[in-house]
Structures are given as C-alpha cells and as structure tokens.
Amino acid sequence: MNGRTSRYHGQTQAGTDPYTLRGLLRCRGCEQRVQPHTSASGVRGYRCLSGCRLSDLDATTLERLVYDAAEAADPTLAFDMPQNQHAILFNQVIAVIHVGATPDDLTVTWKT
C-alpha cells in the first residue's frame, strides 16, 4: 500500500481515496471498467481500460453529476456528509454507472 489508498475487501477506506466512483464505472461503448487515472500534470480523471476513449473523463465533473443524481433519487440520504465520505454512500446505493463519451452521458443503476 502506498499510504494514500488503502484497500479492504475491494473497497477503499473512507477518506483515503480521491476517486469516489472507483469500481462503479463501466464504459457504455465496450462494457469495460472505467478506472481512475491521474495525468502527468496531476489532473484527476477516469479512463476506460480497453483504451476505446481518446481522453480521460474529468473526475470532478463526473463525480458531481453522480452526486446530483443520487441526491435527486433519494433526498433522504445523508448528503451533508464530507466529500471524502461520498464513496461510502455511492457504494451503498449504486450498483453500476454506465458512462458514454462525455461525463454528462451517464446512466446510474441503483441497488434495490
């Protein structure tokens, strides 16, 4: 472990991972996992493992859109929690997120 990201049973521990959608994203085009990626200049993004995308999806934009969708789907969820706790919330309520060519082209499948 590198000290920044600590993994436990496939989930990241609260507050240690800057990528709140880790493990939830799938590429709509090829169904491969979309993984976190930090560019050489330090910009956070998500990219498809198959390489079918020419550029990363902006992490901040994508995470905000998913947060807004979750809040709209269930306003009773604890949305006043700190941002570093959002990964816990997302993993509790979201089964998978299919993302298209742009961050706003996404479909959230909720856990039932």
C-alpha positions, 0 to 999 in steps of 0.5 A: 500500500502506498499510504494514500489508498488503502484497500479492504475487501475491494473497497477503499477506506473512507477518506483515503481515496480521491476517486469516489466512483472507483469500481462503479464505472463501466464504459457504455461503448465496450462494457469495460471498467472505467478506472481512475487515472491521474495525468502527468500534470496531476489532473484527476480523471477516469479512463476506460481500460480497453483504451476505446476513449481518446481522453480521460473523463474529468473526475470532478465533473463526473463525480458531481453529476453522480452526486446530483443524481443520487441526491435527486433519487433519494433526498433522504440520504445523508448528503451533508456528509464530507466529500471524502465520505461520498464513496461510502454512500455511492457504494451503498446505493449504486450498483453500476454507472454506465458512462458514454463519451462525455461525463454528462452521458451517464446512466446510474443503476441503483441497488434495490 
